[in-house]
């Protein structure tokens, strides 16, 4: 069996969902009632909504959509025990819930369908494989809708953002563009577009001034390396960079430099 290529984070956040693609398509083919009218007509505790009754049988029976996500990507999806400093997760019980833009979206979808959306933490480069093999029903995570990947799964695009450069507060290395990263240590999450972006710029650096690109398992790890002085900059999606610059140690850890790429 051919192994699908690893998914890559791109400037597009998309909802990857074979089942939900069908659900949202039929939403426009309902009886003509508005979404608000459908919700108001639903009895409290009445279970599946009229739209939810059109879900695949297995989801109707389970009343649950299993959502795969890399839950280390605040403010898109993260564990609430990480807040307000989303990088330094404290230990202890109870197990934290999932918060963020994507869980909020999933909650609203759940209300309209009458099912639960349960988030499952899956390593980013395993998400597409997990969906194709039925371990999850959907991916709601930062992932680009590339033509190659669209031959394997169905996409609904709902968010756009560029890549940003995140550096230590005060910008001690004077970084403002990708060119300034030549000769510097740069962290990225593995299997992401940021990694491809860094590799592309490496070839433009002068001899002896190559970027030292380190690919790490999670977005949080790539930012922590900058926080603790083990890297000069991290490349990540703009919402993640802006959020961490605002909340990590009350804004004293990071700053975003340059323009979105």
Beta strands, then each sheet from edge to edge (+ up, - down):
strand 1: 12-16
strand 2: 64-69
strand 3: 78-79
strand 4: 98-99
strand 5: 116-121
strand 6: 138-141
strand 7: 155-160
strand 8: 163-168
strand 9: 185-189
strand 10: 212-216
strand 11: 233-237
strand 12: 254-257
sheet 1: 5+ 2+ 6+ 1- 7+
sheet 2: 3+ 4-
sheet 3: 10+ 9+ 11+ 8- 12+
end
